[in-house]
């Protein structure tokens, strides 16, 4: 059976602050994982199933840097090797659990679920704004009961803001404005400029200047599931379309979506800004505000997944506005096919 997600990539598994010297279970790409920090601060990620009777190790406890199974007391070190078995001195050499490659970067803990020999840290998606001192912000995680690709579709086509988020970031200008789509081997970009428009409530509050604005949305997708969106507004005529955004306000919506199962996912997001950097109250207000906006998406996406499940034979259609999402899907499919050539041949037939 073919998967709907590639395995030989880095997936965000948690915010760095979530992983402590305690057992944290999570399901990534259909596999149960338990994470914890060693006493030296390094993050460990192990298969969450004891070698002996498959009881989740997350039901056990930490003893120093080792996990002790809560059923029969087997101990596993940070490399997944069993170091103790009850009532016997000889340890079965096959007694181990899988240890997953881990990288901490951009405030996230990233796991490699595929071939560990291919786990190159240089392949971690670029989300450097999340811990860049020139930017300030915060984010959260949403657990969604939907295929992770539905979230990608949602983020690659922001015309839905007009209809789903009309009270905050949406207005008619988004659905009416032209856009440009470009793509490469592993990335796709959707660029939309809305010139001389009325700022929607969210951005009017950030800019705090009367009059028409030029608004931009530049959506950058990196396969398989990271999307960084360059957003902002500036007073019309101050040069933002030509590259001078100094008179405006600029933010970045950072998104990376990790499949949990084929119909559920972990959605990690952050909103960062390059203005009023030292105002913690603004950071909190923005996180709360964006959380409310994304809750509106959550309702739509989970309803969409239910409809797909109930109507497996129904076709899904595309409009011009879906061009970015269509390219993102193609890029993901190429990654999946590269890992499973037989599936690629079957699809061609």
C-alpha positions as CSV (number, residue, x, y, z in Angstrom):
1,X,0.0,0.0,0.0
2,X,1.4,3.4,-1.0
3,X,1.8,6.3,1.5
4,X,0.6,9.8,0.9
5,X,3.8,11.3,2.4
6,X,7.5,10.9,1.7
7,X,9.7,9.5,4.5
8,X,13.2,10.7,3.6
9,X,12.7,14.2,4.8
10,X,12.9,16.1,8.0
11,X,9.5,16.6,9.8
12,X,8.9,18.9,12.8
13,X,8.0,16.7,15.7
14,X,7.7,19.3,18.5
15,X,8.6,22.8,19.6
16,X,12.0,22.7,21.3
17,X,10.4,23.9,24.6
18,X,8.0,20.9,24.6
19,X,10.8,18.3,24.9
20,X,12.0,18.1,28.5
21,X,13.6,15.5,30.7
22,X,10.4,13.6,30.5
23,X,8.8,11.1,28.1
24,X,6.8,12.8,25.2
25,X,5.0,10.5,22.9
26,X,3.9,11.6,19.4
27,X,2.9,9.8,16.2
28,X,4.7,10.9,13.1
29,X,4.0,9.4,9.6
30,X,2.0,6.6,11.2
31,X,4.9,5.6,13.6
32,X,4.8,6.0,17.3
33,X,7.8,7.9,18.7
34,X,8.8,8.8,22.2
35,X,11.1,11.9,22.7
36,X,13.0,13.2,25.7
37,X,16.1,15.2,26.6
38,X,19.3,13.7,27.9
39,X,21.0,15.2,30.9
40,X,23.3,17.1,28.5
41,X,20.3,18.7,26.8
42,X,20.4,16.6,23.6
43,X,17.0,15.3,22.3
44,X,16.5,11.6,21.8
45,X,13.7,10.0,19.7
46,X,13.0,6.3,20.0
47,X,10.5,3.9,18.7
48,X,7.7,3.9,21.2
49,X,7.4,0.1,21.6
50,X,9.4,-2.1,23.9
51,X,11.3,-4.8,22.2
52,X,9.9,-7.4,24.7
53,X,6.1,-7.1,24.6
54,X,5.6,-3.9,22.4
55,X,4.2,-1.9,25.3
56,X,4.8,1.8,24.6
57,X,8.0,3.0,26.3
58,X,6.2,6.3,26.9
59,X,4.2,4.4,29.6
60,X,7.5,3.9,31.5
61,X,9.9,6.3,33.0
62,X,13.3,8.0,32.6
63,X,16.3,6.8,34.6
64,X,19.2,9.1,33.8
65,X,19.5,9.0,30.0
66,X,17.8,5.6,29.7
67,X,14.1,4.7,29.3
68,X,12.7,2.0,31.6
69,X,9.8,0.1,30.3
70,X,6.8,0.3,32.6
71,X,5.8,-3.3,32.1
72,X,8.9,-5.5,32.9
73,X,11.6,-2.9,33.5
74,X,13.8,-3.4,30.4
75,X,16.2,-0.4,30.0
76,X,17.1,1.2,26.7
77,X,19.8,3.8,26.2
78,X,19.7,6.9,24.0
79,X,20.8,4.8,21.0
80,X,17.9,2.4,21.5
81,X,20.1,-0.5,22.8
82,X,18.7,-2.6,25.7
83,X,21.1,-2.4,28.7
84,X,19.2,-4.4,31.3
85,X,16.8,-7.3,31.4
86,X,15.1,-8.6,34.5
87,X,16.3,-11.9,36.0
88,X,19.1,-12.5,33.5
89,X,22.7,-11.4,33.1
90,X,22.9,-12.1,29.3
91,X,21.2,-9.5,27.2
92,X,19.8,-10.7,23.9
93,X,21.9,-8.9,21.2
94,X,18.7,-8.2,19.1
95,X,17.1,-6.3,22.0
96,X,16.9,-2.8,20.7
97,X,14.4,-0.2,19.5
98,X,14.8,2.1,16.6
99,X,16.5,5.5,17.3
100,X,15.5,8.3,14.9
101,X,17.9,11.0,13.7
102,X,17.2,14.3,15.4
103,X,18.1,18.0,14.6
104,X,17.1,21.0,16.7
105,X,16.8,24.1,14.5
106,X,14.5,27.2,14.2
107,X,12.9,26.4,17.6
108,X,11.7,23.0,16.4
109,X,12.8,19.4,16.9
110,X,13.0,17.7,13.5
111,X,12.9,13.9,13.0
112,X,14.0,11.9,10.0
113,X,11.6,9.0,9.6
114,X,13.2,7.3,6.6
115,X,16.6,5.9,5.8
116,X,18.9,7.2,8.5
117,X,21.9,7.1,6.1
118,X,20.2,9.9,4.1
119,X,19.5,12.2,7.1
120,X,21.5,15.3,6.1
121,X,20.9,18.2,8.5
122,X,21.5,20.6,5.6
123,X,18.1,19.5,4.3
124,X,16.1,20.9,7.3
125,X,13.7,23.5,5.9
126,X,14.7,27.1,6.3
127,X,12.6,28.8,8.9
128,X,15.4,30.9,10.4
129,X,13.1,33.9,11.1
130,X,11.7,31.9,14.0
131,X,14.8,32.5,16.1
132,X,16.4,35.5,14.2
133,X,17.0,38.5,16.6
134,X,15.8,40.8,13.7
135,X,12.3,39.2,14.1
136,X,10.0,38.7,17.0
137,X,7.0,36.5,17.4
138,X,5.6,33.2,18.6
139,X,3.4,30.4,17.5
140,X,1.6,27.2,18.5
141,X,0.6,23.7,17.3
142,X,-2.8,22.6,16.0
143,X,-3.7,19.0,15.8
144,X,-5.9,18.6,12.7
145,X,-8.1,15.7,11.8
146,X,-7.3,15.9,8.1
147,X,-4.8,14.9,5.4
148,X,-1.8,17.2,5.7
149,X,-2.1,18.0,2.0
150,X,-5.4,19.8,2.7
151,X,-3.5,22.3,4.9
152,X,-1.0,22.8,2.1
153,X,-3.9,23.5,-0.3
154,X,-5.3,26.0,2.1
155,X,-2.1,27.9,2.6
156,X,-1.2,28.0,-1.1
157,X,-4.5,29.6,-2.1
158,X,-5.2,32.6,0.2
159,X,-8.3,33.7,-1.7
160,X,-10.2,31.8,1.0
161,X,-9.4,34.6,3.4
162,X,-12.1,36.7,1.7
163,X,-14.7,34.2,2.7
164,X,-13.4,32.4,5.8
165,X,-11.5,35.3,7.5
166,X,-13.6,38.3,6.4
167,X,-13.6,39.8,9.9
168,X,-9.9,39.9,10.3
169,X,-7.4,39.5,7.4
170,X,-9.8,39.0,4.5
171,X,-11.4,41.4,2.1
172,X,-12.6,41.4,-1.5
173,X,-9.3,42.6,-2.9
174,X,-7.7,39.2,-2.3
175,X,-10.1,37.3,-4.4
176,X,-10.0,39.9,-7.1
177,X,-6.2,40.5,-7.4
178,X,-4.1,38.8,-10.0
179,X,-1.3,36.5,-8.9
180,X,1.8,34.9,-10.3
181,X,3.0,31.3,-9.8
182,X,6.5,30.1,-10.2
183,X,8.1,26.7,-9.4
184,X,11.3,24.7,-9.3
185,X,12.4,21.2,-8.5
186,X,11.5,21.3,-4.8
187,X,9.7,24.7,-4.4
188,X,6.8,26.7,-5.6
189,X,5.9,30.4,-5.1
190,X,2.6,32.3,-5.3
191,X,3.0,36.1,-5.4
192,X,0.0,38.5,-5.1
193,X,0.1,42.3,-4.8
194,X,-3.1,44.3,-3.9
195,X,-2.4,47.9,-4.7
196,X,-4.4,50.9,-3.4
197,X,-6.8,48.9,-1.3
198,X,-8.4,49.4,2.1
199,X,-6.5,47.5,4.7
200,X,-8.4,44.7,6.4
201,X,-8.9,45.1,10.2
202,X,-5.9,43.1,11.3
203,X,-3.5,45.0,9.1
204,X,-5.1,48.4,9.7
205,X,-4.4,47.9,13.4
206,X,-0.8,47.0,12.8
207,X,-0.1,49.9,10.4
208,X,-1.9,52.6,12.4
209,X,-1.9,55.0,9.4
210,X,-5.0,56.1,7.5
211,X,-5.5,55.8,3.8
212,X,-5.1,53.2,1.1
213,X,-2.4,50.6,1.3
214,X,-0.4,48.3,-1.0
215,X,-0.6,44.7,0.4
216,X,1.5,41.7,-0.4
217,X,1.3,38.0,0.0
218,X,4.3,36.0,-1.2
219,X,3.8,32.3,-0.4
220,X,6.9,30.1,-0.6
221,X,6.4,26.3,-0.5
222,X,9.3,23.9,0.1
223,X,8.4,20.3,-0.5
224,X,7.0,18.3,1.1
225,X,5.2,20.5,3.7
226,X,6.8,23.8,4.7
227,X,5.3,27.1,3.7
228,X,6.6,30.5,4.7
229,X,4.4,33.4,3.8
230,X,5.8,36.9,3.5
231,X,2.9,39.3,4.3
232,X,2.4,43.0,5.1
233,X,1.0,46.4,4.1
234,X,2.5,49.8,3.4
235,X,0.8,53.1,2.5
236,X,0.1,53.3,-1.2
237,X,2.8,55.2,-3.0
238,X,5.7,54.6,-0.6
239,X,7.5,52.1,-2.8
240,X,6.6,48.7,-1.4
241,X,5.9,47.1,-4.8
242,X,9.3,48.3,-6.0
243,X,11.0,46.8,-2.9
244,X,11.0,49.6,-0.3
245,X,8.8,48.5,2.6
246,X,10.3,50.9,5.1
247,X,7.0,52.8,5.5
248,X,5.0,49.6,6.1
249,X,4.7,46.7,8.5
250,X,6.1,43.3,7.5
251,X,5.3,39.8,8.9
252,X,6.0,36.2,8.1
253,X,3.6,33.4,8.7
254,X,5.8,30.3,9.2
255,X,4.1,26.9,8.7
256,X,5.3,23.3,8.7
257,X,2.8,20.5,8.6
258,X,3.7,17.0,9.8
259,X,1.6,14.0,8.9
260,X,0.4,12.0,11.9
261,X,-1.6,9.5,9.9
262,X,-3.1,9.7,6.4
263,X,-6.0,11.7,7.8
264,X,-4.5,13.6,10.7
265,X,-1.5,16.0,11.1
266,X,0.4,18.2,13.4
267,X,0.4,21.8,12.2
268,X,3.2,23.9,13.6
269,X,2.9,27.7,12.9
270,X,4.4,31.0,14.0
271,X,3.8,34.6,13.2
272,X,6.9,36.8,13.4
273,X,7.4,40.5,12.7
274,X,10.2,42.9,12.1
275,X,8.7,45.9,13.9
276,X,8.1,46.8,17.6
277,X,10.4,43.9,18.5
278,X,10.5,44.5,22.3
279,X,6.8,44.6,22.9
280,X,5.9,41.2,24.5
281,X,2.3,42.3,24.8
282,X,2.0,42.7,21.0
283,X,3.6,39.2,20.5
284,X,1.0,37.7,22.8
285,X,-1.8,39.6,21.1
286,X,-0.7,38.5,17.7
287,X,-0.3,34.9,18.7
288,X,-3.8,34.9,20.2
289,X,-5.2,36.7,17.1
290,X,-3.7,34.4,14.6
291,X,-4.8,31.4,16.7
292,X,-8.4,32.6,16.3
293,X,-7.9,33.0,12.5
294,X,-6.5,29.5,12.2
295,X,-9.4,28.0,14.3
296,X,-11.6,29.1,11.4
297,X,-9.4,27.1,9.0
298,X,-9.6,24.1,11.3
299,X,-13.4,24.0,11.1
300,X,-13.3,24.1,7.3
301,X,-10.5,21.6,6.8
302,X,-11.9,19.0,9.2
303,X,-15.3,19.4,7.5
304,X,-13.6,18.9,4.1
305,X,-11.9,15.7,5.3
306,X,-15.2,14.3,6.6
307,X,-16.8,15.0,3.2
308,X,-13.9,13.3,1.4
309,X,-14.2,10.3,3.6
310,X,-18.0,10.1,3.0
311,X,-17.7,10.5,-0.7
312,X,-14.6,8.6,-1.8
313,X,-15.7,8.4,-5.4
314,X,-16.3,12.1,-5.8
315,X,-13.9,14.1,-8.0
316,X,-12.2,17.3,-6.6
317,X,-12.0,20.1,-9.1
318,X,-9.4,22.9,-9.6
319,X,-9.8,26.5,-10.5
320,X,-7.2,29.0,-11.6
321,X,-6.6,30.0,-8.0
322,X,-5.5,26.4,-7.3
323,X,-2.4,26.7,-9.4
324,X,0.0,27.0,-6.5
325,X,-1.6,24.1,-4.6
326,X,-1.5,22.0,-7.8
327,X,2.2,22.5,-8.1
328,X,2.8,21.8,-4.5
329,X,1.0,18.5,-4.9
330,X,3.0,17.6,-7.9
331,X,6.3,18.2,-6.1
332,X,5.1,16.1,-3.1
333,X,4.0,13.3,-5.5
334,X,7.5,13.3,-7.1
335,X,9.1,12.8,-3.8
336,X,6.8,9.9,-2.9
337,X,7.3,8.3,-6.3
338,X,11.1,8.7,-6.0
339,X,10.9,6.6,-2.8
340,X,8.5,4.0,-4.3
341,X,9.3,3.5,-8.0
342,X,6.8,0.6,-8.4
343,X,4.0,2.9,-7.3
344,X,5.2,5.5,-9.9
345,X,5.0,2.9,-12.6
346,X,1.6,1.7,-11.5
347,X,0.3,5.3,-11.6
348,X,1.6,5.8,-15.1
349,X,-0.2,2.6,-16.3
